[in-house]
């Protein structure tokens, strides 16, 4: 009986094998040769089908539906195999990941901690499944601002992966990237650079220097260097990333726009608006070709282009671009820069001509540092522009607050 139970656990550990690179689980395609038949074909097919449904919903971005399907899977596994084995832990981890993607962190964390408890009681402490669970838990901790705990958990996961796969395996890279993000949020630039550079070195060694994922690693590192005022190093990395991306994916791929956005940030910080403008025009073109002329990302880029035109004194062009961007946003049934509403009162309400002003999807409390006109909370916007000598109650602020959209969003505020 004990041997049979162990065989069951081994089989379902395979069936629920966790893919570290994607950090989402999937079923194995077949059992090991010579494995005993421990389940009916129908039961295996049903469980595989349910897991496949979860994965397909996840990959399509239907996280809520994927979560519901994952809940069904947890129930099915618990009813058939109990709540103390690796199969149940894998199902819990899958459901926790679905909740994490819905930002349901309070629901995800206990599932991941329970999965970790099961793995630690049934596996070796350096088992790959323990690492997988630690990675998911680390991401939940970072998203809930427990950065010290997140960093410790991710360091532990990385150590297990190094022991399991070796120090330069590609499976380490997602963990290194998560660790670097946490280190950066923890204001540890030196440690962040080490993590990003290690991920880049692994990527280049394993996939070659011209692989498109190398461009991702280069951009991550460049973004850090920009924040450290090492613009010359950052620019060299970004130009290489652009070259790799264009060669691998073509000049009009959406990833080109992402790389160009980082370059635009660098050009803003180094006061190179003349060079930035054609790049931002290219971003607009890439978005239009891929998503159509009325996509919300086109509107974001158009607002940024309006700022640049306003900065060089071409107010008619800036106003026209701003109007087009506003038209796109409102066509989606949103106010300008749809997001959480900030209640305003007194002279702010009067200046705005309405009781609410809408803040952007990027609700930072400081001016954005690159020429994408993403709005800030209304009080911050107004104070920032007032300090810089602009009139009116701005709806959008961009490019270090050097231009503002007026409250009626039909013009760009003059100085």
C-alpha positions in Angstrom: 0.0 0.0 0.0 2.8 2.5 0.9 4.6 1.7 -2.4 1.4 2.3 -4.3 0.8 5.7 -2.6 4.4 6.7 -3.3 3.9 5.7 -7.0 0.8 7.9 -7.1 2.6 10.9 -5.7 5.5 10.5 -8.1 3.2 10.3 -11.1 1.2 13.3 -10.1 4.4 15.3 -9.3 5.2 14.7 -13.0 1.7 15.5 -14.2 1.8 18.8 -12.3 5.4 19.6 -13.2 6.1 23.3 -12.7 7.6 25.3 -15.5 10.1 27.7 -13.9 10.8 30.0 -16.8 7.1 30.8 -17.3 6.4 30.4 -13.6 3.1 28.7 -14.4 2.5 24.9 -14.1 1.7 22.4 -16.9 1.1 18.7 -17.2 3.9 16.5 -18.5 3.1 14.9 -21.8 3.7 11.3 -20.7 4.6 9.1 -17.8 8.1 7.7 -17.3 8.6 4.5 -19.2 7.7 1.5 -17.1 5.5 3.5 -14.6 2.7 1.4 -13.2 -0.8 2.2 -14.3 -2.2 3.9 -11.2 -5.1 5.9 -12.7 -7.7 5.3 -15.4 -7.1 6.9 -18.7 -10.3 8.9 -18.3 -9.2 10.4 -15.0 -5.8 11.4 -16.4 -7.4 12.9 -19.5 -9.9 14.9 -17.4 -7.2 16.3 -15.1 -5.0 17.2 -18.0 -7.9 18.8 -19.8 -8.8 20.9 -16.7 -5.2 22.0 -16.3 -4.9 22.8 -20.0 -8.0 24.9 -19.7 -6.4 26.9 -16.9 -3.3 27.4 -18.9 -5.1 28.5 -22.1 -7.2 31.0 -20.1 -4.1 32.3 -18.4 -2.2 32.8 -21.7 -5.2 34.6 -23.2 -5.2 37.0 -20.3 -8.5 35.7 -18.9 -7.1 35.6 -15.3 -10.4 35.6 -13.6 -11.7 32.6 -15.6 -8.4 30.9 -15.2 -8.7 31.3 -11.4 -12.1 29.7 -11.4 -10.8 26.8 -13.4 -7.9 26.4 -11.1 -10.2 26.3 -8.1 -12.0 23.4 -9.8 -8.7 21.7 -10.2 -7.8 22.1 -6.5 -11.2 20.5 -5.5 -10.7 17.6 -8.0 -7.2 16.8 -6.8 -8.1 17.1 -3.1 -11.1 14.8 -3.5 -9.1 12.1 -5.3 -5.7 12.4 -3.6 -6.2 14.2 -0.3 -4.6 17.4 0.9 -1.1 16.4 2.0 0.8 15.3 -1.2 2.8 17.0 -4.0 -0.2 16.8 -6.4 -2.3 18.9 -4.1 0.6 21.3 -3.5 1.0 21.8 -7.2 -2.7 22.6 -7.6 -2.6 25.1 -4.7 0.4 26.7 -6.3 -1.3 27.0 -9.6 -4.4 28.6 -8.0 -2.1 31.0 -6.0 -0.4 32.1 -9.3 -3.8 32.8 -10.9 -4.8 34.9 -7.8 -1.4 36.7 -8.0 -2.2 37.7 -11.6 -5.5 39.1 -10.5 -3.7 41.1 -7.7 -5.5 39.0 -5.1 -2.4 38.8 -3.0 -4.2 38.1 0.3 -5.8 35.1 -1.3 -2.6 33.9 -3.1 -0.2 34.0 -0.1 -1.9 31.4 2.2 -2.1 29.0 -0.8 1.5 29.4 -1.6 2.6 29.0 2.0 0.5 25.9 2.3 2.1 24.5 -0.9 5.5 25.3 0.5 4.7 23.5 3.8 3.6 20.4 1.9 6.7 20.4 -0.3 9.0 20.9 2.7 7.4 18.0 4.5 7.4 15.6 1.5 10.5 16.7 -0.5 14.1 17.6 0.1 14.7 21.2 1.2 16.5 21.9 -2.0 13.9 20.4 -4.3 13.0 22.3 -7.4 9.4 22.4 -6.4 10.4 24.2 -3.2 12.2 26.8 -5.3 9.2 27.2 -7.6 6.9 27.9 -4.6 9.4 30.4 -3.1 9.5 32.3 -6.4 5.8 32.8 -6.4 5.7 33.7 -2.7 8.5 36.2 -3.2 6.6 37.9 -5.9 3.5 38.2 -3.7 5.7 39.6 -0.9 7.2 42.2 -3.2 3.8 43.2 -4.5 2.6 43.7 -0.9 5.7 45.9 -0.1 7.4 43.4 2.2 10.7 43.9 0.3 13.1 42.5 2.9 11.1 39.3 3.2 10.8 39.1 -0.6 14.5 39.5 -1.1 15.3 36.7 1.5 12.8 34.3 -0.1 14.1 35.0 -3.6 17.7 34.5 -2.5 16.7 31.1 -1.1 15.0 30.1 -4.3 18.0 31.2 -6.3 20.3 29.1 -4.1 18.2 26.0 -4.7 18.1 26.6 -8.4 21.9 27.0 -8.5 22.3 23.7 -6.7 19.8 22.0 -8.9 20.6 23.4 -12.4 24.0 24.9 -12.0 25.1 28.6 -11.7 24.5 29.6 -15.4 21.3 27.8 -16.3 18.6 29.8 -18.1 16.1 28.8 -15.4 17.9 31.1 -13.0 17.1 34.2 -15.1 13.4 34.8 -14.1 14.5 34.6 -10.4 17.4 36.9 -11.0 15.1 39.4 -12.7 12.6 39.3 -9.8 15.4 39.6 -7.3 16.8 42.6 -9.2 13.4 44.3 -9.1 13.2 43.8 -5.4 16.7 45.0 -4.8 16.0 48.1 -6.9 12.9 48.8 -4.9 15.0 48.3 -1.7 17.3 51.1 -3.0 20.3 48.7 -3.5 21.6 49.8 -6.9 24.9 48.0 -6.7 23.2 44.6 -5.9 20.6 45.3 -8.6 23.3 45.8 -11.1 25.0 42.5 -10.2 21.7 40.6 -10.6 20.9 42.2 -14.0 24.4 41.7 -15.3 24.4 38.1 -14.2 21.1 37.5 -16.0 22.5 39.1 -19.1 25.7 37.0 -19.0 23.7 33.8 -18.6 21.4 34.8 -21.5 24.3 35.6 -23.8 26.1 32.4 -22.9 23.0 30.1 -23.4 21.3 31.8 -26.3 24.0 33.8 -28.1 24.5 37.5 -28.1 21.9 38.3 -30.7 18.9 36.5 -29.1 15.9 38.7 -28.7 15.7 38.0 -25.0 19.2 39.4 -24.7 17.6 42.7 -25.7 15.3 42.5 -22.7 18.2 41.9 -20.4 20.1 44.8 -22.0 17.1 47.1 -21.6 16.6 46.2 -17.9 20.2 47.0 -17.2 20.1 50.2 -19.2 17.1 51.4 -17.3 19.0 50.9 -14.0 22.0 52.7 -15.3 19.9 55.7 -16.4 18.6 56.0 -12.8 22.2 55.9 -11.6 23.2 58.8 -14.0 25.4 56.5 -16.1 23.8 57.7 -19.4 26.7 56.9 -21.7 26.8 53.2 -20.6 23.0 53.0 -20.8 22.9 54.4 -24.3 25.4 51.9 -25.6 23.3 49.1 -24.1 20.0 50.5 -25.5 21.4 50.9 -29.0 22.5 47.3 -29.0 19.0 46.3 -27.7 17.3 48.2 -30.5 19.6 46.6 -33.1 18.9 43.1 -31.7 15.2 43.7 -31.5 14.9 45.1 -35.0 16.9 42.3 -36.5 15.0 39.6 -34.7 11.5 41.0 -34.9 11.5 43.7 -37.5 11.3 47.5 -37.3 7.6 47.7 -36.6 7.2 45.1 -33.8 5.6 46.4 -30.5 8.8 45.5 -28.6 10.6 48.1 -30.7 8.3 50.7 -29.1 9.2 49.5 -25.6 12.9 49.8 -26.4 12.4 53.2 -27.9 10.5 54.4 -24.8 13.5 53.7 -22.6 15.7 55.5 -25.1 13.3 58.5 -25.0 13.7 58.6 -21.2 17.4 58.7 -21.6 17.2 61.5 -24.2 15.0 63.5 -22.0 17.4 63.3 -19.1 20.3 64.3 -21.3 18.3 67.2 -22.8 18.2 65.9 -26.4 14.6 66.8 -27.4 15.6 67.2 -31.1 16.7 63.6 -31.2 13.8 62.4 -29.2 11.0 63.8 -31.4 11.6 61.4 -34.4 11.9 58.5 -32.1 8.5 59.3 -30.5 7.0 59.7 -34.0 8.3 56.2 -34.7 6.7 54.9 -31.5 3.3 56.4 -32.7 3.8 54.7 -36.1 4.6 51.3 -34.5 1.6 51.4 -32.2 -0.7 52.5 -35.1 0.5 49.6 -37.3 0.1 47.0 -34.6 -2.9 48.2 -32.7 -4.7 50.5 -35.0 -5.0 54.3 -34.9 -7.4 54.4 -32.0 -5.6 52.3 -29.4 -5.0 53.8 -26.0 -1.2 53.4 -26.4 -1.4 55.5 -29.5 -3.0 58.2 -27.3 -0.2 58.0 -24.7 2.4 58.4 -27.4 0.5 61.3 -29.1 0.4 63.2 -25.8 4.1 62.8 -25.4 4.6 64.1 -29.0 2.4 67.0 -28.2 4.6 67.9 -25.2 7.7 67.9 -27.4 6.1 70.1 -30.0 5.0 72.5 -27.3 8.5 72.6 -25.9 9.9 73.9 -29.2 7.0 76.4 -29.5 4.9 74.6 -32.1 1.6 75.2 -30.2 -0.8 74.5 -33.2 0.8 71.1 -33.8 0.8 70.4 -30.0 -2.9 71.3 -29.7 -3.8 69.1 -32.7 -1.9 66.1 -31.4 -3.5 66.6 -27.9 -7.0 66.8 -29.4 -6.4 63.6 -31.3 -5.1 61.8 -28.2 -8.1 63.0 -26.2 -10.5 61.8 -28.9 -8.9 58.3 -28.8 -9.2 58.2 -25.0 -12.8 59.3 -24.9 -13.7 56.9 -27.7 -12.9 54.1 -25.3 -15.5 55.5 -22.9 -12.9 57.0 -20.6 -12.1 60.4 -19.4 -8.7 61.7 -20.2 -6.1 59.4 -18.5 -8.7 57.0 -17.1 -7.9 55.8 -13.6 -8.8 56.6 -10.0 -10.6 59.8 -9.5 -9.2 62.5 -7.3 -11.7 64.7 -5.5 -11.0 68.4 -5.9 -12.6 71.3 -4.3 -12.5 75.1 -4.0 -10.6 76.9 -6.6 -9.4 73.6 -8.2 -12.9 72.5 -8.8 -13.8 75.9 -10.3 -10.7 75.9 -12.4 -11.4 72.5 -13.7 -15.0 73.3 -14.4 -16.2 70.1 -12.9 -16.1 68.3 -9.5 -13.6 65.7 -10.5 -10.4 65.5 -12.4 -9.2 62.1 -13.4 -5.7 60.9 -12.6 -3.8 58.6 -14.9 -3.2 54.9 -14.8 0.3 55.8 -13.6 -0.5 57.3 -10.2 3.0 58.5 -9.2 3.5 61.4 -6.8 6.2 62.9 -8.9 6.6 64.1 -12.5 7.3 61.4 -15.0 10.9 61.6 -16.2 10.4 60.9 -19.9 8.2 62.5 -22.6 5.1 60.4 -22.2 2.3 62.7 -21.0 0.9 60.6 -18.3 -1.1 62.5 -15.7 -0.5 62.8 -12.0 -2.9 63.3 -9.2 -4.6 66.6 -9.7 -3.0 68.4 -6.7 0.4 67.3 -7.6 -0.1 68.3 -11.3 -1.4 71.8 -10.3 1.4 72.4 -7.8 4.1 71.2 -10.2 3.0 73.3 -13.1 2.4 76.4 -10.9 6.0 76.1 -9.6 7.1 76.0 -13.2 5.2 79.1 -14.2 2.2 77.5 -16.1 -1.3 78.8 -15.8 -4.5 76.9 -15.4 -5.4 73.6 -13.7 -3.5 71.0 -15.7 -4.9 67.6 -16.6 -1.6 66.2 -17.8 2.0 66.8 -17.0 4.9 65.4 -18.8 8.6 65.8 -19.7 9.6 66.9 -16.2 6.5 69.2 -16.0 7.7 71.4 -18.8 4.3 71.4 -20.5 0.8 70.9 -19.2 -2.6 70.2 -20.7 -5.2 72.7 -19.5 -8.3 71.8 -17.6 -10.6 72.0 -20.7 -8.1 69.6 -22.4 -8.5 71.6 -25.7 -5.3 73.5 -25.5 -1.8 73.3 -24.1 -1.3 75.7 -21.2 0.9 78.6 -22.1 3.4 80.0 -19.7 
